Structure formats: structure tokens, C-alpha cells
Amino acid sequence: MPQLSISNKNLNYGVSVENIYWVSQNILRREDVRQSLDEQVILDILIDCLIEPLENSSTKIRDEFYSFSSSVEEETSDSTRRITNVISLTGEDRIEEQFLRVYDVIRALTDHASKKFGALLGVPPTGRSPRYFHALFLAFWEMMFKDQQKRHVHDVAATAEKVSGISSVASITTGGDWESNSKRQTIDAFKGIIAPSMEEVSDEIDPGRFGWSSHFETLLANALVEQQFFDAKQGFYTLSPVGRKFDDSAFDKVAKTLTAIANMGSNHTGYVAVGVADNQTASERVQELDGVSPVVYRGFHIVGLEREAELHGTDLNSYWTWLVQKLGSHPDLPEDFRKALARDSRIISYKGLAVGLLKVSGVEAPVFFKGEIYERAGSETPKVANNDYMRIFSRFQR
């Protein structure tokens, strides 16, 4: 847990508060995050995404929707029932996906402009801008998921240009409650300016374009304390200076690891990330051989897969398709398992580098590899002794 805790300049472990998104973008101050005001911003945003018409943003409204009460005897409020019904009808996974897609759009805009959030919008330099973030988030969310005519960010540069200086049209109050009419006025003003830079679509398209960068960072962060559900592989080509070739033994090792993750139980989901060096030595070797500058996040070195596609003599999409097909026809994996792997695996873009995510979830029985059962023990993949099989099978009993 110290690796995930918010740290400060006097500690040599944990997550520096300066690197947390809200603080690094000047949306909230350090003391705001320590007082959990980042959670408050997200709660306000979710209420406005799920409840119509817009409510005021206030302590009273938050308590009503999230059933905070000093009395355990108090009945569930009408507001709580309303938001619970909406969440049930929409689906938690869908709400999370939509939230992350909008969040990644905003991150893409600030990354492209090489400006912090407040500076991009032209917010006065007060050190915080949570209501501007809230309004911009709702503007994108409504255009992408709520409005009858859906819109999609197809040109990040054009949209970033529209967002630049957009705070001048905002109706943002400070202190106390943020009234719904002020929010609506600001959201609509933002939408009017941004919409021309977005592409009209007949339905939601390209769901993988935004949303996965944040999800990927969450996987890497969770891997620090849940190593048994995550593994990383720089790729499948050898890192020798000459005669580089596809390493089938490395591919088999990944296939074995996927079965071991599956054998942790039917209620767990795990990943193997391909294009992420599992140690600094491998990362430096990739940089030396392929000229790739790794992106480092939480101690992981993202090196991407484009370099392997070039070694394979094809483009990235063709190489990934070939890898997935190779996994989907692996002779030492059960047919249903390998088909599920091929179906659920995907390639994502993270800071300009392609990463392959091989996903394991929802298996109903232990998965054998070459007639043996393996499991995860931290970051290791030991073979299970025959006389210990019942322990693995018990994980799948209902």
C-alpha cells in the first residue's frame, strides 16, 4: 500500500501529490486532494451525467444522492433510488467506459496543446479550476453520449484550438453551491463553440480510441499490489544484436501465464500487456536496438509494438492480427479458452506507442496448459502439483 499512497517531498515512496492529475493540471490544489475534493468533483459530474434535469452542486445534493446520514435508521432517499435505478438501467461498466472516454479526450487536448488544463482554457491563474473541468466534461459527455446527434472527436488539434480560451464564455460562480442554471449556461456555451470541430456520427464509433489510456494506467497501478493478475512482456522478438527472430518459447510462456491467471478463479480478470518491458535492462536493450524512447509510468517501461511489426515485415494492424490468430489457434490451449482470448484481446495507443492487451476473464473451470495446471504466485507462474489440483478446482465451485 505505501506504493499507492499519496506521498510528499519528505518521503521516498508512494505517489507524489504533484504528479496526481488534478494537481499537475492545476484543477485542484494539493490540500484539496488530501481532503478528497477530487472525489467530490467526480461525484458531482456523475450526478449530472445520470440525473435530469441538472441539480445544483452542493453538499446537500451529494448527501441526498449518496445516502449519507448520521442515522442508520434513516430510510433510503428518493434521490438515492433515482440514481440507483439509472445506474442499473445503464450498467456500471458502460458508465465507467463513458467516463474514461471523456476523461481521455480532455487529456488528449492538454497533451496536444502542451498546456495545463487551466492555461488551455484561459482560466485565471488561481491554482484551481474544478468547475471549469466539470462543465467541459459535461459538454463532451452530452455531445458524445446524450444528444440526439452524437459527435466524435476526430481531429484533436482542431478541438484543442476550439477549447483554447473557452473560459471567457463560462458562467462560473465561486464558493458555496453551484446553481444548475449557471452550469447549464456554461455547458451549452462550451458545446456551441466546440461542436463544429467534432464529427457527426450516426452511432458511437471507435470506442477504443479514447478511454483506454486511463484504464491502462489503472492496470499498471493495480499491478503493484495485484501482481498475480498482471504480467508484462516487451514483445516476442529476441533482443540479440544480430539474427533477431520471433521467439516461440516466449510466446508459449505468455500462453502459459494466461492460463495461470485464469486459474486464480472465475470471478477475476487479468491481463498480459505486450509492448511493456518488465525490467529496465530489457527497456534499455529495446532503446538501443530499435531506437524507441520508452514511456515510464509507475516503474513500467512502455516500449510499444510498432518496432516488432517492422521486424515482422508488416504494418502494426497486420502484425497484431497475426499474433491474435496465432494465440487463437495455439495447440496447447483449450479451444474455448483460446477463442475467448482472441475475441477479448485488443491493441491500444498509449502516448503514441501501441500496446497489446491480452485479457482473461470469466472462465468456469481450471485451464490446462500442455496437460498441466499452473497458477500465479505474485509475479511467478509455478506448476501445481497433481495432489494439489483440488485446491485449484475449489476456486470455481459455486
C-alpha positions as CSV (number, residue, x, y, z in Angstrom):
1,M,0.0,0.0,0.0
2,P,2.8,2.5,0.5
3,Q,3.4,2.3,-3.3
4,L,-0.1,3.6,-3.9
5,S,-0.3,6.1,-1.0
6,I,-0.1,9.8,-1.6
7,S,3.4,10.9,-0.7
8,N,5.2,14.2,-0.3
9,K,8.6,15.6,-0.8
10,N,9.8,14.2,2.5
11,L,9.0,10.6,1.6
12,N,10.8,8.4,-0.9
13,Y,7.8,6.1,-1.7
14,G,4.3,6.3,-2.9
15,V,2.6,8.6,-5.4
16,S,3.8,12.2,-5.3
17,V,0.8,14.5,-4.9
18,E,2.4,16.8,-7.5
19,N,2.0,14.0,-10.1
20,I,-1.7,13.4,-9.5
21,Y,-3.7,14.6,-12.4
22,W,-5.8,17.1,-10.6
23,V,-2.8,18.8,-9.0
24,S,-0.5,18.6,-12.1
25,Q,-3.1,20.2,-14.2
26,N,-3.9,23.0,-11.6
27,I,-7.5,21.8,-11.4
28,L,-7.2,21.3,-7.6
29,R,-4.6,22.2,-5.1
30,R,-2.5,19.7,-3.1
31,E,-4.6,20.3,0.1
32,D,-7.8,19.8,-1.9
33,V,-6.7,16.3,-2.9
34,R,-5.7,15.4,0.6
35,Q,-9.2,16.5,1.7
36,S,-10.8,14.2,-1.1
37,L,-12.2,17.1,-3.1
38,D,-11.2,15.1,-6.2
39,E,-13.8,12.5,-5.2
40,Q,-16.3,15.3,-4.7
41,V,-15.7,16.6,-8.3
42,I,-16.3,13.1,-9.7
43,L,-19.5,12.7,-7.6
44,D,-20.9,16.0,-8.9
45,I,-20.0,15.0,-12.5
46,L,-21.7,11.6,-12.2
47,I,-24.8,13.1,-10.8
48,D,-25.0,15.5,-13.7
49,C,-24.4,12.7,-16.2
50,L,-27.1,10.4,-14.8
51,I,-29.8,12.7,-13.5
52,E,-32.1,15.1,-15.5
53,P,-32.6,18.0,-15.2
54,L,-29.3,19.3,-13.8
55,E,-29.2,19.6,-10.0
56,N,-27.3,22.2,-8.0
57,S,-23.8,21.1,-7.0
58,S,-23.8,21.2,-3.2
59,T,-23.2,19.2,-0.1
60,K,-26.9,18.7,0.4
61,I,-27.4,17.2,-3.1
62,R,-24.4,14.9,-2.7
63,D,-25.7,13.6,0.6
64,E,-29.2,13.0,-0.8
65,F,-27.9,11.0,-3.8
66,Y,-25.3,9.0,-2.0
67,S,-27.4,8.3,1.2
68,F,-25.0,9.9,3.7
69,S,-26.7,10.0,7.1
70,S,-25.6,10.1,10.7
71,S,-28.6,7.9,11.5
72,V,-28.6,4.2,10.4
73,E,-32.4,4.2,10.8
74,E,-33.0,6.8,8.2
75,E,-34.7,5.4,5.1
76,T,-33.1,5.5,1.6
77,S,-33.9,8.8,0.0
78,D,-35.8,9.3,-3.2
79,S,-32.6,10.7,-4.8
80,T,-30.7,7.6,-3.9
81,R,-33.4,5.4,-5.5
82,R,-33.4,7.6,-8.6
83,I,-29.6,7.3,-9.2
84,T,-29.6,3.6,-8.3
85,N,-32.2,2.9,-10.9
86,V,-30.3,4.9,-13.6
87,I,-27.1,3.0,-12.8
88,S,-28.9,-0.3,-13.0
89,L,-30.5,0.5,-16.3
90,T,-27.4,2.0,-17.9
91,G,-24.9,-0.5,-16.5
92,E,-21.9,0.2,-14.3
93,D,-19.4,-0.9,-17.0
94,R,-21.0,1.4,-19.6
95,I,-20.9,4.4,-17.2
96,E,-17.3,3.7,-16.4
97,E,-16.4,3.3,-20.1
98,Q,-18.1,6.6,-21.0
99,F,-16.5,8.4,-18.1
100,L,-13.0,7.3,-19.1
101,R,-13.5,8.1,-22.8
102,V,-14.4,11.7,-22.0
103,Y,-11.6,12.0,-19.5
104,D,-9.1,10.8,-22.1
105,V,-10.5,13.3,-24.6
106,I,-9.7,16.1,-22.2
107,R,-6.2,14.6,-21.5
108,A,-5.6,14.4,-25.2
109,L,-6.4,18.1,-25.7
110,T,-4.0,19.2,-23.0
111,D,-1.3,16.8,-24.2
112,H,-1.6,18.2,-27.8
113,A,-1.5,21.8,-26.7
114,S,1.3,21.1,-24.2
115,K,-0.6,23.2,-21.7
116,K,-2.1,22.6,-18.3
117,F,-5.9,22.4,-18.2
118,G,-6.4,25.9,-16.8
119,A,-3.9,27.5,-19.1
120,L,-5.5,25.9,-22.1
121,L,-9.0,27.2,-21.2
122,G,-7.7,30.6,-20.2
123,V,-8.7,30.3,-16.6
124,P,-7.3,33.0,-14.3
125,P,-4.2,31.5,-12.6
126,T,-5.8,31.0,-9.1
127,G,-4.3,27.5,-8.8
128,R,-7.6,25.6,-9.2
129,S,-10.4,25.2,-11.8
130,P,-12.7,22.3,-10.8
131,R,-15.9,23.9,-12.1
132,Y,-14.4,24.6,-15.5
133,F,-13.4,20.9,-15.7
134,H,-16.8,19.8,-14.6
135,A,-18.5,22.0,-17.3
136,L,-16.1,20.9,-20.1
137,F,-16.6,17.3,-19.1
138,L,-20.4,17.6,-19.3
139,A,-20.2,19.4,-22.6
140,F,-18.2,16.5,-24.2
141,W,-20.3,13.8,-22.4
142,E,-23.5,15.2,-23.7
143,M,-22.2,15.6,-27.3
144,M,-20.7,12.1,-27.3
145,F,-23.4,10.1,-25.5
146,K,-26.6,12.0,-24.8
147,D,-27.5,14.4,-27.6
148,Q,-29.7,13.0,-30.4
149,Q,-26.9,13.9,-32.9
150,K,-23.8,12.2,-31.5
151,R,-20.4,13.8,-32.1
152,H,-17.0,12.3,-32.1
153,V,-13.5,14.0,-31.7
154,H,-11.8,13.1,-34.9
155,D,-9.3,15.9,-35.0
156,V,-7.6,16.6,-31.6
157,A,-5.8,19.6,-32.9
158,A,-9.0,21.3,-34.2
159,T,-10.8,20.6,-31.0
160,A,-7.9,21.8,-28.8
161,E,-8.0,25.1,-30.8
162,K,-11.7,25.5,-30.0
163,V,-11.1,24.8,-26.3
164,S,-8.3,27.3,-26.1
165,G,-9.5,30.3,-24.2
166,I,-13.0,29.0,-23.9
167,S,-13.3,30.1,-20.2
168,S,-14.3,33.6,-21.5
169,V,-17.8,32.3,-22.2
170,A,-18.3,30.5,-18.9
171,S,-20.7,31.4,-16.2
172,I,-18.8,30.1,-13.2
173,T,-19.7,31.1,-9.7
174,T,-17.2,30.7,-6.8
175,G,-17.9,29.4,-3.3
176,G,-20.9,27.8,-1.9
177,D,-23.4,26.0,-4.2
178,W,-23.1,25.9,-7.9
179,E,-26.6,26.5,-9.2
180,S,-27.9,24.4,-12.0
181,N,-28.8,27.3,-14.3
182,S,-25.2,28.6,-14.2
183,K,-24.0,25.1,-15.0
184,R,-26.4,24.7,-17.9
185,Q,-25.5,28.1,-19.3
186,T,-21.8,27.2,-19.2
187,I,-22.2,23.7,-20.6
188,D,-24.3,24.9,-23.6
189,A,-21.8,27.8,-24.3
190,F,-19.0,25.3,-24.4
191,K,-20.9,22.9,-26.6
192,G,-21.7,25.7,-29.1
193,I,-18.0,26.6,-29.5
194,I,-16.6,23.0,-29.6
195,A,-19.3,21.2,-31.7
196,P,-18.1,22.5,-35.1
197,S,-14.7,20.8,-34.5
198,M,-16.3,17.4,-33.9
199,E,-17.5,14.9,-36.4
200,E,-21.2,14.0,-36.5
201,V,-21.8,10.2,-36.3
202,S,-24.9,8.1,-36.7
203,D,-23.8,5.9,-33.7
204,E,-21.0,5.6,-31.2
205,I,-17.9,4.7,-33.2
206,D,-14.3,3.8,-32.4
207,P,-14.9,3.0,-28.7
208,G,-11.2,2.1,-28.3
209,R,-9.8,5.5,-29.4
210,F,-10.4,7.2,-26.1
211,G,-10.8,5.7,-22.6
212,W,-8.1,3.0,-22.7
213,S,-5.2,5.2,-21.7
214,S,-6.7,5.8,-18.3
215,H,-7.7,2.1,-18.0
216,F,-4.2,1.1,-18.9
217,E,-2.7,3.3,-16.2
218,T,-5.1,1.8,-13.7
219,L,-3.9,-1.7,-14.7
220,L,-0.3,-0.7,-14.2
221,A,-1.0,0.9,-10.8
222,N,-3.0,-2.1,-9.6
223,A,-0.3,-4.4,-10.8
224,L,1.9,-3.1,-8.0
225,V,-0.3,-4.8,-5.4
226,E,-2.1,-7.4,-7.5
227,Q,0.8,-9.0,-9.4
228,Q,-0.9,-12.3,-9.8
229,F,-3.4,-10.7,-12.2
230,F,-1.0,-8.9,-14.5
231,D,2.1,-9.6,-16.4
232,A,4.2,-7.6,-18.9
233,K,6.2,-8.6,-21.9
234,Q,8.4,-6.4,-24.1
235,G,7.5,-8.4,-27.2
236,F,8.2,-11.6,-28.9
237,Y,11.3,-10.9,-30.9
238,T,14.7,-11.7,-29.4
239,L,16.8,-8.8,-28.2
240,S,20.1,-10.2,-29.6
241,P,22.1,-7.8,-31.7
242,V,22.1,-10.0,-34.8
243,G,19.7,-12.6,-36.2
244,R,16.7,-11.3,-34.4
245,K,13.7,-13.7,-34.8
246,F,10.3,-14.4,-33.3
247,D,10.7,-16.3,-30.1
248,D,8.2,-19.1,-30.0
249,S,9.3,-20.1,-26.5
250,A,8.5,-16.6,-25.2
251,F,5.1,-16.8,-26.9
252,D,4.4,-20.2,-25.2
253,K,5.4,-18.6,-21.9
254,V,2.8,-15.9,-22.3
255,A,0.2,-18.5,-23.2
256,K,1.1,-20.4,-20.0
257,T,0.8,-17.2,-18.0
258,L,-2.6,-16.6,-19.3
259,T,-3.8,-20.0,-18.1
260,A,-2.3,-19.3,-14.7
261,I,-4.1,-16.0,-14.4
262,A,-7.4,-17.8,-15.4
263,N,-6.7,-20.4,-12.7
264,M,-7.0,-17.8,-10.0
265,G,-10.7,-18.2,-10.1
266,S,-13.8,-17.4,-12.2
267,N,-14.5,-14.0,-10.6
268,H,-11.2,-12.5,-11.5
269,T,-10.0,-10.6,-14.6
270,G,-6.3,-10.4,-15.6
271,Y,-4.1,-9.1,-18.4
272,V,-0.8,-9.6,-20.1
273,A,0.5,-6.4,-21.6
274,V,2.7,-6.9,-24.7
275,G,4.9,-3.9,-25.5
276,V,5.8,-3.2,-21.9
277,A,9.3,-4.1,-20.7
278,D,9.3,-6.0,-17.4
279,N,12.6,-4.6,-16.3
280,Q,14.9,-1.7,-17.0
281,T,17.6,-3.9,-18.7
282,A,15.1,-5.0,-21.3
283,S,13.9,-1.4,-21.8
284,E,17.4,-0.1,-22.4
285,R,18.1,-3.0,-24.8
286,V,14.9,-2.1,-26.8
287,Q,16.0,1.5,-26.9
288,E,19.5,0.5,-28.1
289,L,18.3,-1.9,-30.8
290,D,15.1,-0.2,-32.0
291,G,15.6,3.4,-31.2
292,V,12.4,3.6,-29.1
293,S,12.3,6.1,-26.3
294,P,10.3,4.2,-23.5
295,V,7.5,5.9,-21.7
296,V,7.8,5.2,-18.0
297,Y,4.8,5.0,-15.8
298,R,4.8,3.7,-12.2
299,G,8.1,1.9,-12.9
300,F,6.8,0.2,-16.0
301,H,8.7,0.9,-19.3
302,I,6.3,1.1,-22.2
303,V,8.2,0.3,-25.5
304,G,5.3,-0.4,-27.9
305,L,4.8,-2.9,-30.7
306,E,5.4,-0.9,-33.8
307,R,9.1,-1.9,-33.8
308,E,8.1,-5.6,-33.8
309,A,5.7,-5.1,-36.7
310,E,8.7,-3.7,-38.7
311,L,10.8,-6.7,-37.8
312,H,7.9,-8.9,-38.9
313,G,7.9,-7.1,-42.2
314,T,4.3,-5.8,-42.0
315,D,2.2,-3.0,-40.6
316,L,1.1,-2.8,-37.0
317,N,-2.5,-3.9,-37.5
318,S,-1.4,-6.9,-39.7
319,Y,1.1,-7.9,-37.1
320,W,-1.4,-7.8,-34.2
321,T,-3.9,-9.7,-36.2
322,W,-1.3,-12.4,-36.9
323,L,-0.4,-12.6,-33.1
324,V,-4.1,-12.9,-32.1
325,Q,-4.7,-15.6,-34.7
326,K,-1.6,-17.4,-33.6
327,L,-2.9,-17.3,-30.0
328,G,-6.4,-18.3,-31.1
329,S,-5.0,-21.5,-32.7
330,H,-2.5,-22.4,-30.1
331,P,-2.5,-26.2,-29.9
332,D,-1.7,-26.4,-26.1
333,L,-4.7,-24.2,-25.1
334,P,-8.3,-25.4,-24.8
335,E,-10.4,-24.3,-27.8
336,D,-13.0,-22.3,-25.9
337,F,-10.3,-20.5,-23.9
338,R,-8.1,-19.6,-26.9
339,K,-11.2,-18.3,-28.8
340,A,-12.1,-16.1,-25.8
341,L,-8.6,-14.7,-25.7
342,A,-8.7,-13.9,-29.4
343,R,-12.1,-12.2,-29.0
344,D,-11.3,-10.1,-26.0
345,S,-7.7,-9.0,-26.7
346,R,-7.1,-5.6,-28.2
347,I,-4.4,-3.1,-29.1
348,I,-4.4,0.3,-27.6
349,S,-2.4,3.5,-28.1
350,Y,-0.6,5.0,-25.1
351,K,1.3,8.2,-25.5
352,G,2.0,7.4,-29.1
353,L,3.0,3.7,-28.5
354,A,0.9,0.7,-29.3
355,V,0.4,-1.8,-26.5
356,G,-1.3,-5.2,-26.9
357,L,-3.6,-6.2,-24.0
358,L,-4.4,-10.0,-23.7
359,K,-7.4,-10.3,-21.4
360,V,-8.5,-13.3,-19.3
361,S,-11.9,-13.3,-17.5
362,G,-14.9,-15.3,-16.6
363,V,-13.6,-18.9,-17.1
364,E,-15.7,-21.5,-15.4
365,A,-13.1,-24.2,-14.8
366,P,-9.4,-24.6,-14.4
367,V,-7.4,-24.2,-17.7
368,F,-4.7,-26.7,-18.5
369,F,-1.5,-25.9,-20.5
370,K,0.2,-28.9,-22.1
371,G,-1.7,-31.2,-19.7
372,E,-0.6,-29.3,-16.6
373,I,-2.2,-26.7,-14.3
374,Y,-0.3,-23.5,-13.5
375,E,-1.2,-20.7,-11.1
376,R,0.1,-17.2,-10.2
377,A,2.2,-16.6,-7.1
378,G,2.9,-12.9,-7.1
379,S,4.7,-12.4,-10.5
380,E,5.8,-16.0,-10.8
381,T,3.9,-18.9,-12.6
382,P,4.6,-22.1,-10.8
383,K,3.2,-25.5,-11.8
384,V,0.6,-27.0,-9.4
385,A,1.4,-30.5,-8.1
386,N,-1.1,-33.2,-9.1
387,N,-2.1,-33.8,-5.4
388,D,-2.9,-30.1,-5.1
389,Y,-5.4,-29.9,-8.0
390,M,-8.5,-29.9,-5.7
391,R,-7.4,-26.5,-4.3
392,I,-7.5,-25.0,-7.8
393,F,-10.8,-26.6,-8.6
394,S,-12.3,-25.4,-5.4
395,R,-11.9,-21.8,-6.7
396,F,-14.5,-22.5,-9.3
397,Q,-17.2,-24.0,-7.1
398,R,-20.4,-22.0,-6.8
